[in-house]
Structure formats: structure tokens, C-alpha cells
Amino acid sequence: MAALPLLAALTACEDFGLSAVQGELTWTLDKEAFTKASAEIPDTNDFLLTVSDAKGKVLYEGTYGDSPASLQVDPGSYTLRIVSVPFTAPAFDRPQYGDEQVVVVPSGQNVEVKLQCTLLNAGIRLKIASDFLTTFPGGVLYVKGGNTRLMYSYKENRIAYFQPGEVQAILYNEGKDEVLFTRTLAQREILTVNLSAPATAKGVSSIQVSVDTTKTWRKEDFTIGGGNGTNGGSGSGNNAYGVSEAAAHIGEEDVWVYGYIVGGDLSSAGKSVKTGKCTKNTHLAIAARSSVTDKASCVAVELPAGTVRDALNLVDHPDLIGKRVYVKGNVVESYFGTTGLKGTKDFALK
């Protein structure tokens, strides 16, 4: 991992000599680095922090929440590394956020490091059309990175995470492997492939690219045997998209999205959601965390007249603020200036 720029330029003393005195090393975690496009991440207090000196001696190793406010250290260089979770092998639902910085602490001075975590690994999700199962009823799909492969069930909906580099989709069918495609994934890149297999022959693939502020999302239709790719994405309450994933599924219909109800009245809320005394019963906002108030970090959920509105509107039910909810509808690019879910037809409160 490349070291990110320091908060301020630092220079080491040419010769600390016998008169050198200890300096102070402090650190903070820049939570603004996690924008609305971030997947739901662990509590930053649970991130794993390591502080070591130039000789590799570990001065602190443990969770960020348990780390001391500062360390008194001898003049010299120090490495600070933080990760959200260990990541040593490909795995489903295992995004790894982190940062690593090398700093120099001059004699008798205080150096503060701002750790700016970004996504370190990359991911791929296959959206498998029903015709694939029909064409290859005995086939088994895998995604492979390096020497490790993960079996990808036809009903799998999770993102498979890998170290940046080449990733292959492999079909095992009738006793042999066939590489369907190979893609090179960069750090922070999430590739979604809509995989189709009509019975006719020899394929075409079309590519769409979309970008957001935290991850590079790529969408791709890959058709075995020609024809047009078909979008998957039907969710359920048990494998719904998180708020931060919704932007990658614009245009999908009848999918589940989940989050915390954080407010409403988005037509008059400016850049923030209204968190109390709402006057509009036609919509509400959900977010990845119950403390979020930034409208751009939310999904705006339409509440059509009927059972959904009666149960979820914040005019009649202000106590729903902070509750976790699953809602089913159609993901749209913009609703009240943010990603939206319209035509809401079902819900579940948790």
C-alpha cells in the first residue's frame, strides 16, 4: 500500500545526538473519508491499528478504540497501519478499508497523523439470469483470483472480494473448466457482471461504466451464446442491498433495500433530512447508520398510499426514527436529489 500524504511536511533532525528529547505521536481517523458510497463498515473503534518504529518494534497493536491518546517516542520514523478487518484470502462480504503512513517525529515535537481509510481490496458480483440455469443445469460457477477460487451459487447475491489484480469467472460443466472471462480489478473497484446464457451460440459482451466517490463501480453484461444480457437483482428481506449499495443497482425493480430510518420532509430539508416533527407522509429517508443526517448519504423511500404509508409515515409514527427497516421497490437514480426507492410495495421492520 502506498503511503498517503501526511498532514504537514516533516523533516528529521540531521543529528539527534545526546541532547535529543522524546516527541509525541498522536493519530486520528478521518471518518469523512467514508462517503455515501461506502458499504456498511464496522465500527471504526474496532479497526485494527499497529504502530511500529523503524526497526519493526511494535509500540502498539490492537483496536483503534483501545489505542492510547498519544505515545511518547524517541526521535525517528514510525509506521502506522490500520485496517478494518484482516484480509488474507478471497472471501464474500469482506471489504477491507485501511491506510498506512510513515511519519518522522523530530526531537521534542508533536506529530499528528490523520489516517484516511479507503477500500484496499476489489470485488466482483455475478448477477445470473434464469436462462443460465436452464442452459447449464449441471454447471458450477467459480470466481478465481490467484490460486484461490470461490464457488458462486446461481442464487448468490454477495460481492466476492479479492486482492487487486486478475479475476476469472469459470464455468465447470460436463467434467471440464471453461474460463468465461478474465478481468483486471483495481483497488477500490467493484465489478458487477450480468451473466446470461441463451441456448443460441457465440457471444457478445457490452460494457457500461459508472463511477462514484468511494468505489469505482463497473457494470457489465456478459452473454454466452449471443443476445442481450438480462439484469438480475431480485432481492429478499434476507439478502437486501444496503443503502450504500443501492446506487450500483439503479434501474432494478422489485428489490429489497435496508437501512435505518433517519428522517423525512426531504423537499424542504436542504442538505439534511428533517429528524423530527415531520409534516410529509409520502416519503422517508433511510441511511446506513442511525446517526446520519446528510441527505446525500440516504436513500429516499417513496411511501405510496395504502398499507406501506399507513405503517411507515413519520407524521403518524415519529417513534420509527432510528428503527431498522427493509423496503421493497424500484431503485431510481434521483428522488428528492438523492438515490431513491419508488413504488414501495412491501416492508419489514427489524
VMD Tcl script that draws the C-alpha trace (Angstrom):
set ca {
  {0.00 0.00 0.00}
  {1.29 3.41 -0.90}
  {1.78 5.81 1.97}
  {-0.71 8.68 1.78}
  {0.42 12.31 2.22}
  {0.97 13.49 5.77}
  {-0.97 16.32 7.33}
  {2.09 18.54 7.22}
  {5.59 18.35 5.83}
  {8.00 16.85 8.35}
  {11.80 16.94 8.41}
  {14.07 14.81 10.50}
  {16.88 16.21 12.56}
  {20.25 15.55 10.96}
  {21.79 14.53 14.24}
  {19.72 13.93 17.34}
  {22.80 13.46 19.44}
  {22.74 13.13 23.21}
  {20.52 16.17 23.59}
  {17.59 14.62 21.71}
  {14.36 14.56 23.70}
  {11.28 12.49 23.15}
  {8.48 13.70 20.91}
  {4.80 12.90 20.90}
  {2.96 10.85 18.29}
  {-0.83 11.17 18.02}
  {-3.35 9.96 15.47}
  {-6.94 10.42 14.39}
  {-9.20 8.60 11.96}
  {-10.68 10.76 9.20}
  {-14.25 9.47 9.15}
  {-15.19 11.83 6.31}
  {-13.22 9.52 4.01}
  {-16.20 7.17 4.21}
  {-18.66 8.84 1.84}
  {-22.20 7.90 0.95}
  {-20.86 5.28 -1.47}
  {-19.12 3.28 1.23}
  {-20.51 -0.12 2.03}
  {-21.58 -0.54 5.60}
  {-18.35 -0.72 7.56}
  {-17.55 -1.99 11.03}
  {-17.43 0.37 13.96}
  {-14.20 2.31 13.44}
  {-13.35 1.66 17.08}
  {-12.90 -1.99 16.05}
  {-10.40 -1.18 13.29}
  {-7.01 -2.83 13.89}
  {-4.14 -0.38 14.44}
  {-0.40 -1.13 14.52}
  {2.27 1.45 15.41}
  {5.89 0.38 14.91}
  {9.30 2.02 14.81}
  {11.92 1.97 12.06}
  {13.36 -1.32 13.35}
  {9.96 -3.03 13.26}
  {9.41 -2.94 17.02}
  {5.68 -2.79 17.70}
  {4.75 0.04 20.07}
  {1.00 -0.58 19.90}
  {-1.10 -3.31 18.35}
  {-4.82 -3.55 18.96}
  {-8.12 -1.88 18.19}
  {-8.31 1.79 17.36}
  {-10.83 2.31 20.16}
  {-8.41 0.92 22.75}
  {-5.35 2.80 21.49}
  {-3.78 5.45 23.74}
  {-4.40 9.12 23.00}
  {-0.68 9.57 22.26}
  {2.70 7.88 22.54}
  {5.91 9.42 23.85}
  {8.56 8.30 21.37}
  {12.22 8.84 20.62}
  {13.03 10.94 17.56}
  {12.83 8.85 14.41}
  {10.46 7.37 11.85}
  {7.32 5.39 12.65}
  {4.81 3.39 10.64}
  {1.10 3.49 11.40}
  {-1.11 0.90 9.72}
  {-4.85 0.50 10.19}
  {-7.29 -1.97 8.61}
  {-10.97 -2.63 9.19}
  {-10.55 -6.42 9.07}
  {-7.74 -8.86 8.25}
  {-7.85 -9.96 4.59}
  {-5.56 -12.82 3.62}
  {-7.67 -14.81 1.15}
  {-10.63 -14.17 -1.20}
  {-13.94 -14.11 0.64}
  {-17.54 -13.00 0.29}
  {-18.68 -9.82 2.05}
  {-15.15 -8.97 3.20}
  {-14.35 -5.38 2.15}
  {-11.13 -4.18 3.74}
  {-10.66 -0.48 4.46}
  {-7.33 0.83 5.61}
  {-4.36 3.16 5.41}
  {-0.63 3.06 6.06}
  {1.58 6.06 6.72}
  {5.24 6.56 7.60}
  {6.00 9.65 9.68}
  {9.07 11.29 11.15}
  {8.97 12.59 14.71}
  {11.64 15.29 15.25}
  {13.21 15.83 18.64}
  {10.80 17.29 21.17}
  {7.97 17.83 18.70}
  {4.37 16.64 18.42}
  {3.32 14.94 15.18}
  {-0.35 14.23 14.46}
  {-1.27 11.74 11.75}
  {-4.68 11.68 10.11}
  {-5.44 8.16 8.91}
  {-7.60 8.22 5.78}
  {-9.07 4.79 5.14}
  {-10.13 3.75 1.67}
  {-11.11 0.39 0.20}
  {-7.93 -1.68 -0.21}
  {-9.29 -4.73 -1.99}
  {-11.59 -5.19 -5.00}
  {-14.77 -7.13 -5.63}
  {-16.91 -8.89 -8.21}
  {-20.59 -9.81 -8.19}
  {-22.27 -12.07 -10.75}
  {-25.95 -11.44 -11.49}
  {-27.03 -14.74 -13.02}
  {-30.03 -14.82 -15.34}
  {-32.57 -17.65 -15.19}
  {-31.60 -18.82 -18.68}
  {-28.13 -19.67 -17.39}
  {-29.58 -22.33 -15.11}
  {-31.67 -23.67 -17.98}
  {-28.71 -23.87 -20.35}
  {-26.24 -25.26 -17.81}
  {-28.38 -27.10 -15.22}
  {-25.41 -29.15 -14.02}
  {-22.85 -26.37 -14.26}
  {-20.97 -24.84 -11.35}
  {-19.67 -21.27 -11.41}
  {-16.49 -20.11 -9.70}
  {-14.69 -16.81 -9.37}
  {-10.93 -17.11 -9.06}
  {-8.13 -14.79 -8.00}
  {-4.54 -16.02 -7.80}
  {-4.65 -19.67 -6.82}
  {-7.91 -19.43 -4.89}
  {-11.41 -19.90 -6.25}
  {-14.79 -19.33 -4.66}
  {-17.87 -21.27 -5.71}
  {-20.54 -18.86 -6.92}
  {-24.04 -20.24 -6.40}
  {-26.62 -19.39 -9.05}
  {-28.56 -17.65 -6.27}
  {-25.53 -15.89 -4.75}
  {-26.02 -12.16 -4.25}
  {-22.94 -11.16 -2.26}
  {-19.80 -9.44 -3.50}
  {-16.71 -11.66 -3.65}
  {-13.64 -9.70 -2.59}
  {-10.11 -10.28 -3.91}
  {-6.76 -8.59 -3.80}
  {-6.46 -6.18 -6.76}
  {-5.39 -7.97 -9.94}
  {-6.77 -10.54 -12.36}
  {-10.04 -12.26 -11.53}
  {-11.61 -15.01 -13.64}
  {-15.13 -16.36 -13.93}
  {-15.01 -20.10 -14.54}
  {-17.79 -22.48 -15.55}
  {-17.29 -26.14 -14.61}
  {-19.58 -28.12 -16.88}
  {-19.59 -31.71 -18.14}
  {-16.32 -32.52 -16.39}
  {-14.19 -29.60 -17.52}
  {-13.45 -25.96 -16.69}
  {-14.11 -23.15 -19.13}
  {-12.88 -19.62 -18.42}
  {-15.78 -17.35 -19.30}
  {-13.85 -14.12 -18.89}
  {-10.86 -12.55 -17.18}
  {-10.96 -9.03 -15.78}
  {-8.33 -6.95 -14.04}
  {-9.71 -5.24 -10.95}
  {-8.05 -2.19 -9.48}
  {-8.06 -1.27 -5.81}
  {-11.48 0.16 -4.83}
  {-13.13 -1.33 -7.93}
  {-16.35 -3.36 -7.76}
  {-17.40 -5.14 -10.96}
  {-20.97 -6.34 -11.43}
  {-21.47 -8.76 -14.33}
  {-24.93 -9.67 -15.58}
  {-24.35 -13.23 -16.80}
  {-26.70 -14.68 -19.39}
  {-26.67 -17.91 -21.42}
  {-29.37 -18.26 -24.07}
  {-29.32 -21.54 -25.97}
  {-28.04 -19.97 -29.21}
  {-24.31 -19.57 -29.95}
  {-21.40 -17.41 -29.66}
  {-21.41 -14.45 -27.50}
  {-21.23 -10.75 -27.28}
  {-20.47 -8.62 -24.26}
  {-21.36 -4.98 -23.70}
  {-19.87 -2.78 -21.01}
  {-21.25 0.12 -19.00}
  {-19.08 2.09 -16.61}
  {-20.31 4.13 -13.65}
  {-18.22 5.87 -11.00}
  {-18.90 7.15 -7.51}
  {-16.84 8.86 -4.86}
  {-15.57 5.88 -2.90}
  {-15.57 2.90 -5.21}
  {-15.27 2.51 -8.95}
  {-18.36 0.53 -9.88}
  {-18.32 -1.28 -13.21}
  {-21.39 -2.92 -14.66}
  {-21.12 -5.38 -17.47}
  {-23.43 -7.66 -19.45}
  {-21.77 -10.94 -20.45}
  {-23.83 -13.19 -22.70}
  {-22.87 -16.75 -23.52}
  {-24.22 -17.55 -26.96}
  {-25.16 -14.03 -28.02}
  {-28.23 -11.91 -27.47}
  {-28.76 -9.28 -24.83}
  {-27.76 -9.66 -21.21}
  {-30.52 -9.56 -18.64}
  {-30.40 -7.79 -15.33}
  {-30.78 -9.80 -12.20}
  {-31.24 -8.25 -8.80}
  {-34.40 -9.57 -7.24}
  {-33.70 -9.34 -3.58}
  {-35.40 -10.58 -0.47}
  {-35.57 -9.40 3.05}
  {-32.70 -11.74 3.85}
  {-30.29 -10.62 1.13}
  {-31.27 -6.99 0.59}
  {-28.96 -4.27 -0.70}
  {-27.56 -1.90 1.89}
  {-28.17 1.83 1.45}
  {-24.66 2.33 0.12}
  {-25.13 -0.45 -2.47}
  {-28.35 0.95 -3.90}
  {-26.57 3.38 -6.23}
  {-24.96 0.43 -8.01}
  {-28.40 -1.05 -8.81}
  {-30.23 1.87 -10.38}
  {-32.96 0.61 -12.69}
  {-33.51 -2.66 -10.86}
  {-37.09 -3.38 -9.88}
  {-38.71 -5.28 -7.03}
  {-35.55 -5.36 -4.93}
  {-35.10 -5.04 -1.18}
  {-33.06 -2.24 0.35}
  {-32.41 -1.89 4.06}
  {-31.22 0.83 6.40}
  {-32.11 2.92 9.42}
  {-34.99 5.39 9.26}
  {-33.33 8.77 9.90}
  {-35.95 11.36 8.90}
  {-38.14 12.83 6.21}
  {-39.56 16.05 4.71}
  {-36.85 15.92 2.03}
  {-38.50 18.52 -0.18}
  {-37.76 21.23 2.36}
  {-34.83 19.75 4.24}
  {-31.99 21.28 2.21}
  {-28.85 19.17 2.54}
  {-30.04 17.49 5.73}
  {-33.01 15.30 6.49}
  {-35.58 16.53 8.96}
  {-35.27 14.33 12.02}
  {-38.34 15.39 13.97}
  {-41.85 16.84 13.63}
  {-42.19 15.70 10.02}
  {-45.17 17.03 8.10}
  {-44.99 14.88 4.92}
  {-46.33 11.34 4.99}
  {-45.38 10.47 1.39}
  {-41.75 9.53 1.93}
  {-38.92 8.97 4.39}
  {-35.13 8.67 4.33}
  {-33.04 5.66 5.31}
  {-29.28 5.54 5.87}
  {-26.55 3.03 6.65}
  {-26.31 4.34 10.22}
  {-28.94 5.76 12.51}
  {-26.85 8.88 13.19}
  {-26.70 10.02 9.54}
  {-28.49 13.28 8.66}
  {-26.83 14.19 5.33}
  {-29.45 13.74 2.61}
  {-26.82 12.76 0.03}
  {-25.91 9.77 2.21}
  {-29.50 8.49 2.30}
  {-31.93 6.62 0.10}
  {-35.23 8.45 -0.24}
  {-38.10 5.96 0.04}
  {-41.49 6.67 -1.54}
  {-44.48 5.70 0.62}
  {-47.41 5.08 -1.72}
  {-50.90 5.41 -0.28}
  {-52.08 2.27 1.46}
  {-50.53 -0.19 3.87}
  {-46.92 0.98 3.41}
  {-47.73 4.64 4.05}
  {-50.02 3.83 6.93}
  {-47.32 1.82 8.67}
  {-44.17 3.83 7.94}
  {-45.03 7.52 7.62}
  {-43.27 9.70 10.17}
  {-46.19 12.05 10.70}
  {-48.16 9.33 12.47}
  {-45.15 7.30 13.66}
  {-42.33 9.63 14.76}
  {-41.08 6.81 17.01}
  {-39.80 5.00 13.90}
  {-36.77 7.30 13.74}
  {-33.72 5.12 14.38}
  {-35.52 1.85 13.56}
  {-34.07 -0.56 11.01}
  {-36.33 -1.23 8.04}
  {-36.34 -3.38 4.89}
  {-38.30 -1.92 1.96}
  {-39.06 -3.40 -1.45}
  {-39.41 -1.31 -4.60}
  {-37.66 0.08 -7.68}
  {-34.24 1.75 -7.41}
  {-34.11 5.12 -9.20}
  {-31.22 7.49 -9.78}
  {-32.80 10.54 -8.21}
  {-35.66 11.11 -5.80}
  {-35.55 14.35 -3.83}
  {-31.98 14.82 -5.08}
  {-30.56 11.50 -3.90}
  {-30.78 7.81 -4.77}
  {-34.38 6.70 -4.38}
  {-36.66 3.72 -3.96}
  {-40.02 4.26 -5.66}
  {-43.13 2.15 -5.95}
  {-42.53 0.71 -2.48}
  {-44.74 -2.35 -2.16}
  {-43.54 -4.19 0.91}
  {-41.61 -3.60 4.13}
  {-40.33 -5.26 7.27}
  {-39.31 -3.51 10.47}
  {-36.47 -5.04 12.50}
}
mol new
graphics top color blue
foreach p $ca { graphics top sphere $p radius 0.5 }
foreach p [lrange $ca 0 end-1] q [lrange $ca 1 end] { graphics top cylinder $p $q radius 0.2 }
display resetview
